[in-house]
Amino acid sequence: MKIFLSVILILFSSLSIYSQILISPYIVYTDQNNKIGNFIVQNESENNYEISVSFTFGYPVSDSTGQILMKYFENDSSQASSINNYIRAFPKKFILPPKKRQVIRLTIKAPDTLQPGTYWTRIITSATPYSEQIDTMQSGITARIKFVLNQVTTCLYRVGVGESGVKISNLELVPDSGKTNLIVELERIGNSPFIGNLLVKVKDEKGNIVKTLSEYIPLYYKLLKKIQIDHSDFEKGKKYELNITAVNTEKEDIPESSIKIISVPDEKIHIEIPEN
């Protein structure tokens, strides 16, 4: 008798399936006046895929070195910013034929008692080849290997006017081999996440901007951000000034979902490129 083994591999690494199953947009904007949002799942492959949609709550965090990773919560009932209990997807599960696309409608039934601000959830779109790949192994054992790709996007739900800004503090320069790591502490100001870029303008001793570095910052609460400054881009033995500022890049699909950016002064620090 053959034994059938079903193995589900949840793959987060870069595989060819990423270019086969496309999702857009990566952020769906909704608000108290527009409680319906849409995103598109597109199958660019030659195969059928089984698609399912689910939700989880999470946000980016960082470790002590400035590396950013996502933190998810299995039980998000204690998370005041979560809309998991209010959001539904239609259709939630379906078969997507080759070269076809499907519009997913998101509906949010949130209470009117929510305080002004921005709430969110992570949309997990799972794609599985509909035809299972069967590998025959020794000893009469057959393994059915089902590859599952989870792509995580975001739905934001805004109540009233959102306010957001970034407090930049505790700048630190950490020497490394051939480069210097700039460690920046970032804290969200206001009632909404800050989605934008951290800009570092490098000025020479005459005040001329010789280089601009840009790093994406999805700031939901607090982060330590590490920015690498390559010494090969600058003259050895020279001093430079680093001006650090945050720039909002959020592009909204719904006019009513306005967000007010809180102005915060830039921060600066000086760096000297070693001779060796």
Number of C-alpha atoms within 10 A of each C-alpha: 5 9 10 13 12 13 11 12 11 13 13 12 8 9 10 9 18 16 13 18 24 15 20 13 15 14 19 21 23 27 24 19 12 16 16 19 20 18 18 15 19 20 23 17 16 11 14 18 21 16 23 17 19 16 20 19 21 20 18 16 20 16 11 11 11 18 12 17 11 9 11 14 12 8 9 17 13 8 13 10 20 21 25 21 13 12 20 18 19 13 14 14 15 13 15 21 18 16 14 13 16 17 14 17 15 19 17 20 13 17 8 8 7 15 11 15 20 27 23 25 23 22 22 17 21 19 25 21 18 16 11 12 11 14 10 11 9 6 8 11 14 16 17 16 15 18 18 19 23 19 19 17 18 20 23 21 26 27 22 17 17 18 20 23 24 29 18 21 16 10 17 14 17 12 14 12 8 12 16 20 19 20 20 21 17 22 18 19 21 18 21 27 24 26 20 19 19 23 18 23 19 23 18 16 10 8 10 12 15 12 13 13 14 16 14 15 20 18 23 20 18 17 22 21 24 22 17 15 20 14 16 10 10 17 14 13 11 13 16 23 20 21 17 22 19 26 17 16 12 12 10 14 13 14 10 16 21 15 21 12 17 12 12 13 11 15 17 16 14 12 15 15 19 14 8 6
